């Protein structure tokens, strides 16, 4: 069977992954056999028999990274038997007293199989406050030298109250190498996850661009590509802070450039994500709430996953990749949008420097039906899954692909109430010339402000990448001198 492994790193990434897996869990239909369900749960979940072998449990094919404290009240072995109880430490120990994070009322209700309370921004500070799925113990990975608190130090800091924040590319690189943290993760946990797959079809990596998680993730992807998955399609969803480069400090710009270069180099597709700059007041979104902002991002993230697990007209990661890259080396996605009803969201525009006369190389859209409308009415011959858009009597335009799904967008009770069940959902990814101006701007910055052995290599790589996004005549607007 085809499988997809998801790796998420950071609080923000884990909030997004939580919404995704909660939606996938909502598609499970216990009244049907798995083979007859509209959605194949085995793609994103690993089926395991219960102890008495009477039922099947579904655990996410996921590996989660967070700082100490980031898992909230959830214990690694809370719902599983620990296999390490007999390995007792005989040496000297030092006790550090810290208040235990209380379990959320939502989780208590799930444990007791009772009615769940209404969620809001006050009771969803941790992604574990509203997670509806059970992760296996091996899914939990913690950076013990760093700690996070959603209220007091949301960016993360060195443990034991030290002031240093978890915010720079190089910090993440060093943390990956510290005490063989990365090597142990890949050899023990990632390898096990691979062995549990019959036919891995793709990898999702969700991480941050503007924090130390970017450097940590770039090291991980480099080793994944070299030693484990040199040919699998790998989609990297890079969550950034929503700021344009011109609004960052020089140190922040350099960290973003280094992270971006490394992540896109190891990815089949690099997809930047942020909270949309312009939001309708009617939504009442609290930008400081990861529960709400990551739910918005799910509108574009989740549809491109579900078309790989739907039973009818299944589409794999490789097809999604091919329809966007069209055989080129262009893997930087600059159009990242979603719409539902009259609402539309742009998740990536702030990552790219504004450029004139944009050309669209490719665009792929996923169309999801409304929950309360007839799904038969939604089907359209021009939107067959995985088919290029065409107009009768005209040449097929291979640059535009439309995928449709019979599954309505999943909105379990853990999801904020802003998707109208009578509205369709459309998610769009596209590759345009927008990346070129951004790459040249980065090159100019590096040439002016970076010193060191890797300066020339960075300049050459950025210039070469920019050439892949050329189209037609490039006027003086494309030669950047902002820095």
C-alpha positions, 0 to 999 in steps of 0.5 A: 500500500502507498504511505506518506510520512509526516515530520513536523518540527516546532510548535507552529508546525505541530499545530498545523499537523494536529489540524491535519490529522484530526481531519484525517481521523474524521474521515474514518468511517467505522460503519464500513470496512476499510477497503470500502471507505472513501478515504484510505486511512493506511496512507497517513495512519499505521493500523495496529491491533489492540491488545485483545486483537478485537479492534484496529487502532490508527496511529499517525505515520508521524514524527514530531519535534518540539522543545521541552514543555512543548508537548503540554500535558501529554505524556509520551507513554500515557496511552502506551506501555513503556518498554524502558521501565527496567532501564533504571539510572543508577547514578546521581540525580538532580531534581528540578521542581516544575509545575505540571501542565494540567490536561485540557478539558477537551482531552479529559472529555475524549478520555471519558468519551463524553461531550467535548467543550467548545474550544477557543484561543484560551484553551488551545495554547498547546497543540496537544490540548485538542489533538484527537489522535494517539501518537506512538511513543517513537513519534515524540522527539524533544530538544531537552536543552531548550524550553518553550511556553506559549505565553511567556517565551513562545519563541523558545529559550535555553532551559533553566531560564537562560535568556538566549532564544531559539531563533537563528539558523546556526543555532539549529545546525549546532543543535542537530549535531549536539550529542548525536541528536540527529544521528540517533533520531534517523537511525532509531526512529526514522528508520523504524518508520520507514520499515513500517511502510510497504511502499513509501510514496512521499514525505511531508516536512513542516517546519519554520524558516525564521527560527532555529528550527530552520537550521535543524531541519536543513541538516535533517533533510540533507542526511535524509536525502543522502542516506535514506530517501534520495528519490522520494518526493519530499514536500517542505512546508516552510512556515515563516513569520509573515514579514517581508525581507525589508522588515527584517534585521540583517541578522534575520535576513541572513538566517532566512536566506541560509535556511531557504537555500538549504531547505529548497535544495533538499526538497522536491517542492518548497512551499512557504506559509504564513498567516495571510496579511489581509484577513476579513474582519468577520473572521475575528482571527487572533494572530497570536493563536496558533490554533486559529492561524494554523487552521487557516493554513490547513485550507491549503495544506490538507487538500493536497494531502487528501487527494493522495489518500482518497480511494477514487482517482488517487493522486500520488506525490510524484504526480503533484510534483511533476504537474508543478515542475513540468520537468524543470528544476523549478521547485520554489512554489510562490502561489500558495492560496485557498478560498472558501465561499467568498473568502480567499487567502494568500499565504506566501506573498510576503515571502517574495519581493514584489515584481512586475509582469509575473509569468505563471509557469504552472498551477495546480488546484484541488477542489473540495465539495461543500459538506451539505450540498450534493457531491454529484453536483460538484463534479465537473468534466473539466476538473477530473483528478490529475488532468490538465485543464482543457477547453473543447477544441483547443490544445490542452494546457499542461501548465494548469492542473485541476484535481477534484475530490469527493470528500468535503473538507474535514472540520471536526469539533477541534477546528475553528468555526470559520468554514461554512459547510455550504461552501466549497474549498479550493486550494492552489499551488503555483510556480511563477517568476516571482521567485526570480526577483526574490533570489536576485535580492537575496544575492545582492544582500549576500554580496554586500553583507556576507563575509566568509568562505561560503559567500561566493558559493551562496552568490553563485547558487542564488544566481543560478537558481534565479535563471530557472525562473526567467521568462521572456525579456527581463527589464531593469526592474529585475536587477535589484539594488535594495540593499 
